[in-house]
Amino acid sequence: MHAKSLAIYQKYYGDPRHDRRSLFRVLAAHTAISTALYPGSFVHIVPSFFFPTTVYVDTDKHARRFFADPDLIAFIQVRKEYAHDPTVRFHAVSYLHPLPEPDQGVDMLISQFAGFVSQHCRRYLRIGGFLVANDSHGDASMAALDPSYTLLGACIEQDDVYRLQTSHLDHYFIPRRGEPATKEDLERTQRGIDYTHSADAYLFQRVA
């Protein structure tokens, strides 16, 4: 990989404590994922270490240069944990607008620090496919309100290792105080609220 591409990757994701690869390893182990869509990805290429085909979407100029690097696939090849050759597609557009991807064409939708991906990109996720979302911008809370999704698990991180909890899910998304958040509340504040129990990320399945 070219020095500039590698430098920006190392700056943001070179530390294993910050690259969340344990999260994607757990998801790969518990779901049959071959194709993932990652809106607002920046240069977070780590999902390609675990999913054979990943579609990345970002408008950042650094991301455009990074994904244009001719050595990107070779970089993934030596880090991937599956048998197939990796496939990467990158769209330098806003995910708020239609993407050149088929409806219900991916197995997993990744929402990490990028707004309401669960809403704007739901059309690309197949029925029965999976959404992994954190609540930094309120997207996990939004998905929990959306009848198109059902909660399958909570991803808990400890000492840089994630585990998937699939029991006692009724403990999640209960406000610590006050009334439950509404869709309008989340759209206005762009963040989740304080819950009695919280996870580092949540796994949902698209049911409708």
N, C-alpha and C positions, 0 to 999 in steps of 0.2 A: 504494500500500500504506500502511496506517495506520502512524503514526510508531513505535508500540511494536513492531509486527511487523518493520518495517524495521530498527529498532535492534537487535533480537536477532539477526536474520540477519547484519547487518553486524558484530556483535560476534564471531560465531563463524566466519562464512564470507565476510565482505566482502573479505578479502585474497585475491587470486587464487592466492597461494602455498599457501593452505590449503583452497580449495574443491574441489580435485581435478577441475575441469572437464576438464582435459586427459585424465584417465583415461577419463571417460565419452565424450569425443569419439573417442578411439581405439577404445573398445568399439563405439560406434555405427558406426564406419567398417568394422569387421571382422566384424560380426554383423548379422543381419537382425532387429532388436529393435523390436517395437512396444509391448509391455507389460512393465513391470518391477514387482517387488515389493521394497520396501525396509523390512524390519523393523528397529526401533531407529534410525529415521532422524533423530530430533530435528527440526530445521528445515532439514535439508540438502536443499533443493529442487532442487539442481543437476541431478540426473538428468532432471528434466522439461525441461531445456533441450535434451536429446538424444533422449529417448524419448517418443513421443506420449501414452502412457498410463502413469502411474506410481501405484502404490498404496503409501502410506506408513503405517507402524505405529509408534506410540509412546504411552507412558502419561504422558509429561511434560506438566505443565500449560501450559508455554510453547508446546509443540508443538500442543496442542489449540487455543490461542488463535491461533497462527500460521496453521494450516490452515483456521480459520474466517474468516479475513480475506476479505471480499468482493472485494478487489482483487488476490487472489493470482494468478488466471488472467491478468489484465492484466500483472502483474509478469513472468510467464513468457513471455507473448506477445512481448514486445520483446527477449527473450533466446534464444528457441528457435532451433534450427538445422535444422528440418524444416518441411515444407509444411503438415501437418495442424494443426488446432486442438488444443491440449493438453487432456488430461483428467487430473484429479487426484482420487484417493479417499484418505481418511484414516480410519484405525481407531484410536481411542483405547483400545486394549486391549493386553495382553501377547501377544506372538507365541508364547508358550509354550502358549497356549490356541487352540482352533480359531478361524480367521478366517472372516468372511463372504465368502469368495472360493472359486471353484470349484477343485477338484483339477485339476492340470495346466493352469491357466488363464493362466499368464504365461510369457513368453519368457526373462526374466532374473530371477535372484534376487541381490540385493545384500546382502553381508555385510561391514559395516565397523564394527569396534569395538563389536559388540553380542552377543558370545557365539556359541553354536553354531547360527546361523541355517541352515546347510546341512543340519542334522539335523531341526530342529523344523519347518522350512518347505519341506522337499523336496517334499512332496505337492502343493504349488501350482505347481511348476515342471514344464513339459511335458517329456516325453521328447524329447531333442534340444535342449532349452533350455540356457541358460548360467548358471553361477554365477560371480560375481566376489567373491573373498574375500581379505581380508588375514589376517595371522596374529597380530594383536595379542592376541587372546583364544584363539588356537589353532585357529580355525575352518578356515583353509586346510590345516593339518596334519590336522584331522579329515576334511576332504573327500578328502585324498590317501589316507587309509586306507579310505575308503568305496567299495566296488565299484560303487555307483550312479553314481559320477562318474569321468570321465577327464580328466587334465590336458591342456589345449590350448595354454596359453601362460603366460608370465611377464610381468607388467607392470612395467617398469623406469622409475623416475623420475630425471631429471637436470635440474637448473635449472628445476624446475616443469613439465617436459614429460615425458609418459609415452610410451613406445614398447612395442609388444607383441612379445616374443621368442617364436618358435614352434619354434626349433631347440634341440638339446642339453637338452631338458627332463629327461632322465635325470640331469642334474647336481643337480636340486633334491630337497629333502626327504631328503638324506643327512646324518645326524647328524655334527657335527664331532667328537664324542667319545661313547663309550658306545653303548648299544643304541638302536634306533629307538623313538620314543614309541609307546605303545599308546593306544587309546581311553580306557582307564581313567586313564592318566597325564594325558591332556589334560583330562578331566573334573575331575580332582582339582586340577590346577594352574591351569586356565583361561588358559593361555598356551602359545605355541609353544616349541620348543626351538631351540638354536643349530645352524644347518646350515652346511655347507661353502659353499653358494651360496644366497642369499636374494633375493627380489624384494619390491617394495613391495605388490604384489597378484598374485593368480593367477586365471587364467581356466580354468574347468572346464566340461565338458559333461555333462549328465545322460544316462546311457546305459541306465538301468534304473529 
